[in-house]
Amino acid sequence: MEWVVDGEIIEWRGPAPFFFVAMSEADSAELKEEARSLIYWGQVPVQVALGRTEFRTALFPKDGRYLVPLKDAVRKAEGVGEGDHVTVTLRPAVKS
């Protein structure tokens, strides 16, 4: 199964800034059901593509939605930052 997420890159400040793209509530619920066997501590491991860059990460649950984290290296490689609208494609990552 695969999800395509279009959204704005947002910053969530904690002890250090983190950047995410939020999935819709409907897509988040569908992904949670499909990836039930992969979920650990509420997070879902996924394979993500943003432009030409592919990477593995874990989705964070927040307020009924999953957030797709975008590492500095990924944002730099694709030339995107906070406030930019991007499309990411993701699929659950099979445990190895």
C-alpha positions in Angstrom: 0.0 0.0 0.0 1.2 3.5 -0.7 0.1 7.0 0.3 0.8 10.3 -1.4 0.8 13.3 1.0 0.7 16.8 -0.2 1.3 19.4 2.5 3.2 22.3 3.9 6.5 21.7 5.7 5.9 22.8 9.3 8.3 23.3 12.2 7.6 21.8 15.6 9.9 23.3 18.3 11.0 21.2 21.2 14.5 21.1 22.6 15.5 21.2 19.0 13.5 22.1 15.9 11.9 19.3 13.9 10.3 19.6 10.5 7.3 17.6 9.3 4.6 17.2 6.7 1.2 16.2 8.3 -0.9 13.4 6.8 -4.7 13.9 6.7 -6.8 12.3 9.4 -8.4 9.9 6.9 -5.0 8.8 5.5 -3.6 8.5 9.0 -6.4 6.2 10.1 -6.1 4.1 6.9 -2.3 3.8 7.4 -2.7 2.9 11.1 -5.0 0.0 10.1 -2.9 -1.2 7.3 0.4 -1.0 9.3 -1.0 -2.4 12.6 1.7 -5.1 12.8 4.5 -2.6 12.3 3.5 0.0 14.9 5.8 0.4 18.0 5.3 3.0 20.7 2.7 4.6 18.4 5.2 5.1 15.6 5.0 3.5 12.1 8.3 2.8 10.2 8.0 3.9 6.6 9.9 4.2 3.4 9.5 7.8 2.1 10.3 9.5 -1.2 10.5 13.3 -1.5 11.6 14.3 -5.0 14.6 12.1 -5.9 15.5 11.5 -2.3 14.3 8.2 -0.6 14.8 7.5 3.1 13.4 5.5 6.0 11.9 7.1 9.0 9.1 6.6 11.5 5.9 8.5 11.5 4.9 10.3 14.7 1.3 10.4 15.9 0.0 13.8 16.9 -3.6 15.0 17.4 -5.1 12.1 15.4 -2.7 12.5 12.4 0.7 11.1 11.6 3.6 13.5 11.0 6.2 12.6 8.4 9.6 13.8 9.7 11.9 15.5 7.2 15.6 15.3 8.2 18.0 18.2 7.5 19.8 16.2 4.9 16.6 15.4 3.0 15.4 19.0 3.0 18.8 20.3 1.9 19.1 17.6 -0.9 15.6 18.7 -2.2 16.1 22.4 -1.6 12.9 22.8 0.5 12.2 24.3 3.9 9.6 25.5 6.3 6.5 26.8 4.6 7.2 25.0 1.3 4.4 22.8 -0.1 5.8 19.3 -1.0 4.5 15.9 -2.1 5.9 12.9 -0.3 5.1 9.3 -1.1 5.3 6.7 1.6 4.7 3.0 2.3 5.0 1.0 5.4 8.6 -0.4 5.9 8.7 -4.1 6.4 10.6 -5.2 9.5 14.0 -6.6 8.6 
